[in-house]
Amino acid sequence: MTRSKKKISARATRRSTPRTQKTKQRTDTPRVPGAESSRKGSRGERRKHLDERLRLLYQRAVLIEDELRKLDEDRFYRVCIFGSARIKPETKQYTDVFDLARYLSWEGIDVLTGGGPGLMEAANMGARLGREEKKTKNLSYGLTIQLEFEPEPNRHLDIKRHHHKFSSRLDDFMRLSNSVVCTPGGIGTLLEFFFVWQLIQVKHATPRPIVLLEKKFWEGVLDWMRNEPLARGLLGEKDFSIIHMVDTPAEAFDIISAHHQEFRERKSKIVEEPT
């Protein structure tokens, strides 16, 4: 048989023979948890590595936060207004917060809220209206967070910053604000009040007024703080010096305005000092 005939015969044989497909054998053996990590190192080593990375990232975040604080220090005056997302526009509390934010805007003070509905919306809306009325340059801030019952921020924000964790949001509230107003609210508002108070107490935040709007709502909280923690020596009388309870937006404004004036005087001295 010639060489060419042998080639033709071999081709025909290959065509007539069914092609066998190479398939991987499937097994029903379950994956062993941690098997992959055991190839790269023990679970403990992996945890130690991630913990160290998280620590370094946190240190960097603190340094960046300090730099941001220095850049804004003595440049802008902002008031943080905390309050319930559940209070409706037809209520007195809503109107009071709206009026307070409006007064603050007349003086050119930025208003900072959680950017949600209820009293946060009242504050942001009042801030914008006050700016339009007096042609000031203040801004309406909202530090939003994703919640099922607050799917969208309110429509009265000039600057919006979104947070995924309450802890970082609280830190941002403190970094950006010069004074705080707490209005009626639930667990979130109480958390914010005590967070601010505690940071000032331990000198992790600069002293600033904490204004509690609506005495009837807040006096029970302060009575308990005096009758229990203070009476047991768990805090000092001086810790109450920054707390101001008021009943009207005008009273709240007077306290904030006085602090704002101190801020402006301090700022003017810094500008006048030779470099």
Secondary structure, DSSP 8 states (H G I E B T S, - for coil): --HHHHHHHHHHHHHHS---------------TTHHHHHH--HHHHHHHHHHHHHHHHHHHHHHHHHHHHHHTTT--EEEEE--SS--TTSHHHHHHHHHHHHHHHTT-EEEE-S-STHHHHHHHHHHHHHHHHT----EEEEEE-BTTB-S--S--SEEEEESSHHHHHHHHHHH-SEEEE-S-SHHHHHHHHHHHHHHHTTSS----EEEE-HHHHHHHHHHHIIIIITTTSS-GGGGTTEEEESSHHHHHHHHHHHHHHHHHHHHHHHHS--
